[in-house]
Amino acid sequence: MMQVKNATVIHDEICEPSPLNDTDLDVRNPYLLLTLNNTGPYQAFSDLQSYHPPTIQDGPFVWSPHTQGMMLSSYFWGYLIAMFPGSQMAEVISAKWVFFFAVALNIICTLATPISCYTHDSLVYLMRILEGIGGGVTFPTTHVLLAHWAPPIERSFIGSIAFSGTILGTVISNLLSGVIAIELGWEWVFYIMGILSTIWLILWVIFVTDKPRELKFIGKKELEMIETSLGESTTVRNRRKDKKKRKVPWLAIISSVPFWAILVAHTCSNWAFYMLLVNMPIFMKTVLKFNMSEVTLYSSIPYFTMWIFSIAVGQSLDTLRRKKIINTTWTRKIATLIASVPVAVCLVALSFVKCQKILAVILLTIALTAMGAMYSGFMTNHIDVANNYAGTLMGMTNTFGTVPGIVGPLFVGAMINVDPSMTSWKIIFYVTTAFLAVEILIYTWLGSGEEQRWNKKRPEQVDVPL
């Protein structure tokens, strides 16, 4: 972890951090232990920077910065590897059971992490890679389940609840991890999270099914409403006997303009999201001069407001769609615009606030809160255009969308290591704004919420993709 020494304030409105040096690298990093306890990419990025309890002493392991970086990044090796094949298994076999084994793998690795840390670094790498494999299938399998369960008119709201849970879970687990580590010791962070996840997994087996008709607890009226709203296409195409004969229309997909609009939006939005996720605490500490308890508080608030806002946006847009004020296409475009335009404006404004702490925190909070609308935008759009291949599409776009999460921190790190001043942060903010501009232009121009023809027909019947 990098610890930046306090710099001299030049005057009341300008804060310039001092250059980083080798002595700022702390190889006995207790916070990395908390970071290793995660079941998703958001938490994998956020834990290290966002929670720094001042009462925790140096950890028991002497890990070099290179080793720490390897431990953090190894999660994404598995994440990228598993995403696409996981989406295929979810569609062909069972989304419920693919998700089950993914979480079970994470539970085993979480419980085994403490002993792995005491054994050898390479064993920790292995645990992280396996956790990444489990985490990589979660978004695609969620899309498959939503395609079977969420009525089209309620997809924005239901999708927002499902996906925004990753954000709320990150905030809660960050705060709990610190308390547990202080009171019981860092090992118990992994044990307690593993036990809680096991309880959740039991409930998953009892209450979750791949399709509404398979659930014993569902009412007749609700079942009829869901199946009727999804239409004949979903009911017929997803029968178990058709799964074995299923062929993905690859040519139609990669030739589909709406698909490329989703992919571009997903990738560009993730650049901005991961930039904020990883670097907001660093910016608060090194430029705004917040202490670690303040960083913990102010970097957690935006995720809570983002969670609330995402659900509110989903409900509002579904209401407008139900009243036929807007159609599905404009629902997705409006949500994506909300998740990008305010963010770009806030980042540009942030380049000029200098050391006005309150204003900077407000802008960062607005930016991250606004991004919650993405769950009602391009993130749900895969199901609209091709509900029969929603997992496949999500696996493809999320694979590309994860790349900014790997490349972005390297870019930011290279910038601030050379020059940690506000000049470097301006460049970082402007580059991120450029990505958002591409997202806004491409998705607004080419995005669509209409079901594509290649989703309705069998692959061999598709001649000209839309």
N, C-alpha and C positions, 0 to 999 in steps of 0.2 A: 504494500500500500504506500502511496506517496503522501508524505506529510509535509506541507508547505509552511515554512516559517513565516511568522508575521512580518509584514512589510511596513515601511513608513508611509503614512498617508501624505501625499504631496500637498493637497489642500482639500477643502471640505467636500468638493464634488468629484474628485478624481482619485480612484484607488488603483494602484498599480502593484501587482504582486512581484516579489523578488524572483530572480531566475532560480530554477530548480538546480540542485546539485546532487552529487552522489550520496551525501550524508542524509538526504531527505528520504532515502529508500529504507523503509523499515522492514527487515526480513522476518522479524518475529511478529507476525500479524494475526492477532486474535480474531479480527473481523472476517478474515477469509474463512475461518471455520464456520461462521454463521452463513456466509455466502454459499458454502457447499451444500447447505441444507435447502434444497429447492426442488420443485417439481414442474417448473415451467421457465421459459426463456425470459419473461419479464423479471421474475425474481432473481434469476441467474445474473442479470445485469445490475439490478438495483440494490441488492443487499449490501455489497461491498461499500458502495458510496453513501448509502442512505442511512445506515445505522452505525453510529460510533459512540456507544455509551462510555462516558469518561471513567467509570468505575472499573471497567474490565482491564486487567493487567495484561502484560505480554503473554502471548500464547505459548504452549509447551513445545512448539515445533519451529525449527529454524529453517525456513523456506526462502530461497532466493527469489527475487522478483520474477525471474524466468519461470521458476517452478510454480509460483502463484499464478502467473499468466496462463501456463499450461493447464492448471487445474480449472481455471475459469473457462477457458476456451474449449476444453475437451468435451464439455457438455454439448456443444454445437456440432462437433464431429458426428456424434450419434444422432443428434436432432436432424441434421441434413440427410444422413443416410436413411433414416427410417421414414421420413415424411411421405415420400411417394409410394413405396411399397405398402406402407401402412394404409394409405388411402384405398389402394386396390383391394387389400384384404378386408377392409371395412365394408366395401361395396359388394364384394363377392361372397364373403363368408358371413360375418356378423359384426356390425359396428359396436354392439354392446360388449361382446366378448373380446374384441380387439382392444377396446378401451379398458376392459377389466384387466387383461394381462399386462397392458402398458402401465397401469397404476400399480399393479402388484409388483412389477419389476422395479418401479420407483421405490416402493415401500421396502423391498428387500435391500436395495442398494442404500437407502437412507439409514436403515438400521445397521447396516454393515460398515458405514462410513467411519465411525469412531475407531473401530479395530483396524480398518484399512489405514487410517492416518498413523497409527502406532506401528504398523507393519512395514509399509514401504510406499514411497511416492507413486510408483507405477500402479499399485493396487487402487490408489485414490483415482488416478486417471481412468482406470477401468470402470470404477463405480460411476464416475461422471459420464463416461461414454454410454454406459448402459442406461443411466437416467435420461440421457438425451434421446436414446432410442425410444424409451417410453414416452417422453414428452413430445417427440416428433409426430406421433400419430394422433395426438389429442384434437387438434383443430380439424383435420380432415374427417375424423370419425364423428366429431360434433356436427359437421355439415351433413353427413349422411343421416344422422338421427334427426336433425332439424328438417331435412327434406321429407322424411316420413311422418313427422309429428306436427310441424308448424303450419297451420293454415296460411295460405299466401297473404291474406289480409292482416295477419298478425306477425309476420316474419320479422319486421323491424323491431318490435317490442320483445319478442321471445329471443331473437338473436342477440339483442343488446343485453338481456339478462344473462344469457349463457356465456357470452364472450367477456363481458365486463367483470364477471366473477374472478377472472385471472388478476385483475387490478386490485379488487377488494381483498382477495386472498393474499396478495403481496404485501399490502399495507399491514394487515392484521398479523401475518407471520413475521414480518420485520420487527414489529413492536413486541410480540410475544417472545421471539427468539432472544432479544436483549434481556428481558426480564428473567427468562428461564436460565440463560447463561450466567447471570449474576447470582441468582438464588440457588441453583442446583448444579451448575457446571455446564460447560459447553456440550458435553456428550449427551446430556438430557434433552437438548434441543432436537437432536436427531431421533432419540427414542420416543419422545412425546409426539412429535410430528408423525412418526411412523405408526404409532398406536392410533392416533386420531384418523389417519388415512385408512387404516385397517377397518375401523368402525364404519367410515364412509363407504368403503368398498363392499361391506356386507349389505348396507342399505341399497347400494347400486344394484346388486344381484337381485334383491327382492323387488324393487320398485321400477326398474328400467327394463324395457323390451325394445327390440328393433323396430317394431311396428305397433300401432295402437291396438290392433286386433289381437295381439298376443298378450296384452296386459289383462290380468284377471280382475283388476280393480276398476276398470274403466266402465263408465255408464253407457248405455245403449245410445242415448241421444248424442253424447259427446263423440262416441265412435263414429256415428253416422255423419255428424257435422264435419269431423276431420277428414274422413274418407271422401265425402262429397266435395269438400272444398279443394282437395288435392287433385281431384279429377280422375278420369279413367286411365290416363296415361301412366300416372304413378302406380295405380293399383295393378294394372296389367303388367307393366314392364318390370316390376320388382317382385313378381312371384318367385318363389324359391326354385321352381323348375326352370325359369328363364336365366337364373344367375349362372348356371353352369355353361350356358351357351352365349353368355354375354361377351360382346366385343366392343371395346371402346373405339369410337370414331375419331381416331387420332388426327387424320388429315382434316376432318371438319373442324376439330377443335383448334388446331394451330392455324387454320385459315379463317377463324372467326374473329371479326373485328371487335365485338363486345368482350370476348375473352381477353384480347390484348389490352383493351381499355382497363379491365380489372387488374391485369398483371402489372401494368405501368403504375396504376394508382396504388396498388398494394406495395410495390417496391419503393416508390417515392415517399409514400406516407410513412413507411417503416424507417426510412432514413431519418425523417424528422422525429418520429416517436422514439427511436433508440437513442438519437442524439440528446433528446431531453432526458430520457430515462437514465442514461449513463452520466451525462455531464452536468445536469442541473445541480447536483450536490457539489461537484467540483467547482463550478462557477460561483456558487454561494460561498464556499469556503475561501477560495483563493482571490476572488475579485471583490465580492461584497463583504468579506472579512467576518462572516458569521462564525461563531464557535460551533463545536460539534453537536451540542444539544439543540441549538437553533437550526442547524442544517437538518437534523433528524425531523424536527417539527415541520419546518417550512417545505421540505421536500416530500413529506407525507400528505400534507393537506391537499395538493392538487390531484392526487390519485383518488382520494375520497370524493372530491367534488366531480371528478371525471366519471366515477361510477354512477353517481346520482344523475348527472347530466345525460349520460348515455341512455339510461333507462327513460328519462323524461323525453328525450328527442325521439326515441323509438316509439313511445306511446303516442306522442303528438303527430308524428308523420303517419302512423297507421290510422289514426282518427281522421286525418285529412284524406287519406286514401279511401277509407271506408265511406266517407261522404262524397267521394268522387270529385273532390276538389283538385287533386293531383293524381296522376297515374303512377305505376310502379317505377317507370324510368325516371321521372322527375323526383320521386321519393329518394331513390338512390343518389341522384345527382345533387339534390339539395343537401342531403346528409353529408356527402363527401365534400361539398363546398364549405359547409359549416366546420368540418374537420380539417380544413386546409387554409382557407382565406384568413380567418382570425389568427391562426398560428403564424402565418407569414407576416402579417401586420405586426404582431407582438414581437417577433424576432427582429424585425427591422427597427422597431421602436426601442428594443432592448439594447441595440447597438449605440444608442445616444443617451441612455439614462445615467451612464457612468456609475457613480457610487450612491445613487439615490435608492437606498435599500428597499424601502416600502414599495416604491413604484416598480422596482425590478421584480420583487416577489409577486406583486399583483399581475404583472405581465406574464410571468412564468406560469402562474396559476391559471390565468385565462387561456393561455396557449394549450396547456396540457388538458384542461377541462374540455375545451372545444374539440380536442381530438377524440373524445368519447363518442362523438357522432359517427365516427367511421364504422362502428358496429352496425349501424342502420344503413350505411352506404355500401361501398364496394365489398366490405367483408361479408355481407349477406347476399350480394349480387350473384354469386355462383349458383345459388339455389334457384334464383329467378330464371336464369338463362338455360339451365340444364339440371333440373332436380335429380334426374337419373344418374348423373355423373358429377354431382356436387362435390363428393369427396375427392375425385380425381382432379377436378379443377382447383380445389383448395390446395391439394398437395402440390400441384404445379406452381401456382402463384405464390404460395407460402415458402416454397423452396427458394425462389428468386427473392422473395421479400425478406428472407433471413440473411442474405448476403450483406445488406447495409448494416445489420447488427454486428457483423464481423469486421467489415471494412471501415465503418464509421468511427468506432473507437480508436482504430489505428491512425486514421486521418487526424482526429482531434488530438490524440496523444502526440503525434509528430509535430503538430502546430504549437501546442502549449509547452512542449519540452524545449523547443528552440526559443520561443518567445511567449511567455505566459501572460503578456500584457493584454489590454483590451483590444489592441490592434488585431491580435490573433483571433480573439473571440468574435470580432466583427466579421472576419473572413469566414469563420465557422458558421455564423448566423446567416451570412449572405449565401453561402453555398447551400445551406439547408433551405433557404427561401427559394433558391433556383429549382431545387427538386420539387418543392411544393407547387411552383408555377407550372412545371411540366405536368404534374398530376392534375392540376386544375384545368389546363388547356385540353389535354388528351381525354380525360374522363368526361368532361362536360361536352366535348365534341363527339366522342365515339361511344360513350357508355350507353347501355340499354338495359331495361328491366324486362324485356319481352322474352318469352320462351323461344329458344332457337329450334329450327326445323330438325336439326340432327338429333335433338333430344327426343322428339316425338316418334321418329321412325327408327327401324333397325338400321344399323350401319350400312348394310349392303344396299339399302334403299335410298341412301342419301347421295344425291348426285352433285348438287351445288350448295355448299355451306353458306350460311348467312354471315 
